Amino acid sequence: MSIRRVGLNITEKIPTQVQFGHVFLIRLLEAVFQPAGLQPGKYSSKIPTYLLERKLISDSMFEGGVLKALQDRNDWVSSIGHL
């Protein structure tokens, strides 16, 4: 689905959904699940929850597993709620 915007005799399609690339998602997970020793307490569960709800990521997209990383951070809401 897209929206058409007309202006100055130019018509362009504007996507209504964002498409995330595979490599982008892997890098995003690496940033979210950075080693615990680097910045303790700086973990946001909203990012993996968002990605899991939309089935944009799989367990194998993060070394050791996305679910294992969530469990290591005691994020049972994100990990169990989206199995």
WOLINNOR-V573192 format. One line per field, one symbol per residue. ss: DSSP state (2 for helix, 1 for strand, 0 for the rest). psi: psi as a letter, one per 20 degrees, with the letter a starting at -180 (. if undefined). A space follows every 10 residues. Layout:
ss: ???
psi: ???
//
This chain:
ss: 0111111001 1111100000 0222222222 2200000000 0000222222 2220000022 2000022222 2200022222 200
psi: qrpppppkkp pqpoqiqppp qghghghghh ggkqphignp jkpoihghgg hghjliqrhi ippipghghg hhjkmhgggh ik.
//
